[in-house]
Amino acid sequence: MYYFCTYFNINYLSRGLALYHSMKENIDFTLYVLCLDEVTYELLNKMQLENIILIKLVEIEAAYPELLDIKKTRSTIEYYFTCSPVLPLYIFDKFNQVDRISYVDADLYFFSGVDKLFKEISDSSIAVVEHRFHSMKKKNLRYGRFNVGIVSFRRDEQGIKCLEKWKGQCIDWCYDSLEEDRFADQKYLDEWPKLFDNLVIIQNKGVNLAPWNAGGSKLSLNGANLMVNNNDLIFYHFHGLKRFGDRRWDSGLGYYLVRCAGVIRESIYKPYINQLLQIESELAQKYRLEVPRNKMRPPLNNGLFSKLSYYLQFLIRIILWNYIKI
């Protein structure tokens, strides 16, 4: 049994459910979900999904009242980032059976099992994964060497100490802006290898494949199995995936100078988008819920320059075959 946690609100509900279904297909798991609004909690509670334990935001805030002290000083996304270290700590405190908790972003999707991943993690107190930016985007290291897409902690002295330190830092400062030694909840991870000797940096290239490292990876199919540099693709991180219309999507790969073509288009992005559309259709039919879609639209009142910039980016996406129609 592997224990995971994540958080999302109504805007990310379909992605959170896609994550859940991908885990159900591949993993023996329990997933703790921090519901960031009441609508998400009420809906998931009605669905009575197996292997999921729901946590309300108010429960976290009651356990850690310092969150409420800083809530009004953060934007919505900044406040959510601030909760990243708090959620694993809460789970360790409330659920004694959890010996290791792995936080995962809600926009991940598992394509295979995790036994190889956790064999590599082994008895480490902390496990992290590098961004592995490809050569054309090394400048993005200024946002952090490691990605918070997955961070794993063991219930031991170093694991708890790391979480407590991270929580204190995020309570003190967690903003969606870049400073020399900090960015949101992420750049704090850079110092962990120096502070904690029982830390593992995950080397498996099938872990956290994402737009920022796909350009430096060799993707292939071995029968029905997706492969990354001869490793099974364990999970993909769909960062930056956005809608242009009801059936039109921007993969986000263009920003990283990666073409959305071949295996990555047909075997990764299209199946995932179809899963999102299926989930949204079921939510509409069974629960009369229309999930907010966060469509990308041209700026309406931001002047000629903004509109020209928008359409230039659109043209680049087309050139790079970054534009997907389902």
C-alpha positions in Angstrom: 0.0 0.0 0.0 1.3 3.4 -1.0 0.0 6.6 0.6 -0.3 9.7 -1.5 -1.8 13.2 -1.0 -2.8 16.0 -3.2 -5.0 19.1 -3.2 -7.3 20.8 -5.7 -10.4 23.0 -6.0 -13.3 23.0 -8.3 -11.2 24.4 -11.2 -9.0 21.3 -11.1 -11.7 18.8 -10.2 -11.5 16.9 -13.6 -7.7 16.7 -13.4 -7.8 15.5 -9.8 -10.3 12.8 -10.8 -8.1 11.9 -13.8 -5.2 11.5 -11.4 -7.3 9.3 -9.2 -8.5 7.0 -12.1 -4.9 6.6 -13.3 -3.8 5.5 -9.9 -6.8 3.1 -9.7 -5.6 1.5 -12.9 -1.9 1.1 -11.8 -1.4 1.3 -8.0 -2.4 -0.2 -4.6 -2.9 3.2 -2.9 -4.7 5.5 -0.5 -5.1 9.0 -1.7 -5.7 11.8 0.8 -7.4 14.8 -0.9 -7.4 18.2 0.6 -10.5 19.9 -0.8 -9.8 23.5 -1.3 -13.5 24.5 -1.4 -16.8 23.2 -0.1 -18.1 22.4 -3.6 -15.3 20.0 -4.3 -15.7 18.3 -0.9 -19.4 17.9 -1.2 -19.2 16.4 -4.7 -16.4 14.0 -3.9 -18.2 13.0 -0.8 -21.3 12.1 -2.8 -19.2 10.1 -5.3 -17.9 7.8 -2.5 -14.8 6.8 -4.4 -12.7 3.9 -3.2 -9.2 4.5 -1.8 -9.8 8.3 -1.2 -9.9 10.0 2.2 -11.2 13.6 2.0 -9.9 16.5 4.1 -11.6 19.9 4.4 -9.5 23.0 4.2 -11.1 24.2 7.5 -9.7 21.1 9.2 -6.2 22.0 8.2 -6.8 25.6 9.2 -8.1 24.5 12.6 -5.0 22.3 13.2 -2.6 25.0 12.0 -4.2 28.4 12.9 -1.1 30.2 11.7 -2.5 29.6 8.2 -5.4 31.9 8.9 -3.0 34.6 10.2 -1.5 34.9 6.7 -4.4 33.9 4.5 -5.4 37.5 3.6 -1.8 38.3 2.7 -1.6 35.7 -0.1 -3.4 35.3 -3.4 -5.4 32.2 -3.8 -2.7 30.2 -5.6 -0.1 31.5 -3.1 -2.2 30.3 -0.2 -2.6 26.9 -1.8 1.2 26.7 -2.2 1.6 27.6 1.4 -0.5 24.4 2.2 2.0 22.1 0.4 4.1 21.2 3.5 1.1 21.5 5.9 -0.9 18.7 4.3 1.7 15.9 4.8 2.3 17.0 8.4 -1.5 16.9 9.0 -1.7 13.4 7.6 1.2 12.2 9.8 -0.5 13.7 12.8 -4.0 12.3 12.2 -3.3 8.9 10.5 -1.0 6.7 12.5 -0.8 3.9 9.9 0.9 6.2 7.3 4.6 5.5 7.5 5.4 7.4 4.3 3.4 10.1 2.5 4.1 11.3 -1.0 2.6 14.6 -2.1 1.7 14.7 -5.8 0.3 17.6 -7.9 -3.2 17.1 -9.1 -2.2 17.4 -12.8 -0.2 14.3 -12.8 -1.3 11.1 -14.6 0.1 7.6 -14.0 0.8 5.4 -17.0 2.3 2.5 -15.0 2.9 1.1 -11.5 5.2 2.7 -8.9 7.1 -0.3 -7.5 10.3 0.8 -9.3 9.9 4.3 -8.0 9.5 3.2 -4.4 12.3 0.7 -4.7 14.6 3.6 -5.6 13.1 5.8 -2.8 13.7 2.8 -0.4 14.2 3.8 3.2 15.1 7.4 2.5 13.6 10.1 4.8 13.0 12.5 1.9 12.8 11.9 -1.9 12.7 14.7 -4.5 12.9 14.9 -8.3 14.9 17.4 -10.3 13.3 19.4 -13.1 15.9 18.0 -15.5 15.4 21.1 -17.8 16.7 20.4 -21.3 19.6 22.4 -22.6 17.6 25.2 -24.2 15.8 26.0 -20.9 18.5 25.8 -18.3 17.8 29.4 -17.3 14.7 28.1 -15.6 16.8 26.6 -12.9 16.5 30.0 -11.2 12.9 28.8 -10.2 14.3 25.8 -8.4 16.4 22.7 -9.0 13.6 20.4 -7.9 10.0 20.2 -8.8 7.2 19.9 -6.2 5.3 17.6 -8.6 6.2 14.8 -6.3 7.9 15.0 -2.8 8.0 12.0 -0.5 8.5 11.9 3.2 9.1 9.1 5.6 7.7 9.3 9.2 11.1 9.6 10.9 13.3 12.3 12.4 14.6 13.8 9.2 11.3 13.5 7.3 9.4 15.4 10.0 12.2 17.9 10.6 12.3 18.7 6.9 8.5 19.2 6.7 8.5 21.4 9.8 11.3 23.6 8.3 9.5 23.8 5.0 6.2 24.7 6.7 7.9 27.5 8.7 9.5 28.9 5.5 6.2 28.8 3.6 4.3 30.5 6.4 6.9 33.2 6.5 7.1 33.7 2.8 5.3 32.0 -0.1 4.6 34.2 -3.1 4.3 33.7 -6.8 7.4 35.8 -7.5 11.1 35.1 -7.9 13.7 36.3 -5.4 17.3 35.2 -5.2 16.8 32.3 -2.9 13.1 31.6 -3.0 10.2 31.1 -5.3 6.7 30.1 -4.1 6.9 26.8 -2.2 9.5 25.3 -4.6 12.9 26.9 -4.4 13.2 26.1 -0.7 13.9 22.5 -1.8 17.3 23.5 -3.3 19.0 23.4 0.1 17.6 20.0 1.3 20.4 17.8 -0.1 22.9 19.8 2.1 20.7 19.6 5.2 19.5 16.0 5.1 21.8 13.1 4.4 19.0 10.6 4.1 17.6 12.2 1.0 17.2 10.5 -2.4 17.2 12.4 -5.7 15.1 10.3 -7.9 17.0 9.3 -11.1 14.3 7.3 -12.9 13.5 9.3 -16.1 10.0 7.8 -16.2 9.2 9.9 -13.1 7.8 13.3 -13.6 8.2 13.5 -17.4 6.9 17.0 -18.2 7.0 19.8 -20.8 10.3 21.2 -19.4 12.2 17.9 -19.8 10.4 16.1 -22.6 12.6 17.8 -25.2 15.7 16.0 -23.8 13.9 12.6 -23.5 13.5 9.8 -26.0 9.9 8.6 -26.1 8.9 5.3 -27.6 6.3 2.5 -27.5 7.1 -1.0 -26.4 3.9 -2.7 -27.4 1.3 -0.8 -25.3 3.9 0.5 -22.8 5.2 4.0 -23.0 9.0 4.3 -22.6 11.2 7.2 -21.6 14.9 6.6 -22.4 14.2 2.8 -22.0 12.4 3.3 -18.7 8.6 2.8 -18.2 6.8 6.1 -18.1 5.5 6.1 -14.5 3.7 9.4 -14.6 3.5 12.5 -16.8 3.1 16.1 -15.4 0.6 18.0 -17.5 1.8 21.4 -16.5 0.6 24.3 -18.7 -2.2 22.4 -20.5 -4.9 24.9 -21.3 -8.0 25.1 -23.4 -8.5 27.4 -26.4 -12.1 26.3 -26.9 -14.5 23.4 -26.1 -12.3 20.9 -28.0 -9.2 22.9 -28.7 -6.2 22.7 -26.4 -2.7 24.1 -26.0 -0.3 21.5 -24.7 2.1 24.1 -23.2 5.0 22.3 -24.9 5.7 25.2 -27.3 7.1 27.4 -24.4 9.8 24.7 -24.0 10.4 24.5 -27.7 9.0 20.9 -27.9 6.7 19.9 -30.8 3.5 18.2 -29.7 3.8 15.4 -32.3 4.3 11.6 -32.5 4.2 9.6 -29.3 3.8 12.5 -27.0 0.8 13.8 -28.9 -1.0 10.5 -29.7 -0.2 8.4 -26.6 0.2 11.0 -23.8 -1.8 14.2 -24.5 -4.7 12.9 -26.5 -5.6 10.1 -24.1 -5.4 12.5 -21.2 -7.5 15.1 -22.8 -10.1 12.5 -23.7 -10.1 11.4 -20.1 -10.8 14.9 -18.9 -13.6 15.3 -21.4 -15.2 12.1 -20.3 -15.0 13.0 -16.7 -16.5 16.4 -17.4 -19.3 14.8 -19.3 -20.1 12.4 -16.5 -20.0 15.3 -13.9 -22.5 17.2 -16.1 -24.8 14.2 -16.6 -24.8 12.7 -13.0 -24.3 15.8 -10.9 -25.4 18.7 -13.2 -22.0 20.2 -12.6 -20.3 22.2 -15.3 -16.6 22.3 -14.3 -14.9 25.7 -14.9 -12.7 25.3 -17.9 -10.2 28.2 -17.6 -10.2 28.7 -21.4 -7.5 30.8 -23.0 -9.0 33.8 -24.7 -7.6 36.9 -26.4 -7.2 39.8 -24.0 -10.2 42.1 -24.3 -9.1 45.4 -22.8 -5.3 45.2 -22.6 -4.4 47.2 -25.7 -3.1 46.4 -29.1 0.3 45.1 -27.9 -1.3 42.4 -25.7 -3.5 41.3 -28.5 -0.7 41.1 -31.0 1.4 39.2 -28.4 -1.4 36.7 -27.9 -1.9 36.0 -31.6 1.9 35.7 -32.1 2.0 33.0 -29.4 -0.9 31.3 -31.1 1.0 31.3 -34.4 4.1 29.8 -32.7 1.9 27.0 -31.2 0.6 26.2 -34.7 4.1 26.1 -36.2 5.3 23.8 -33.4 2.1 21.7 -33.8 1.4 22.6 -30.2 -2.3 23.0 -30.9 -4.5 19.9 -30.3 -8.1 19.5 -31.5 -10.1 16.6 -30.0 
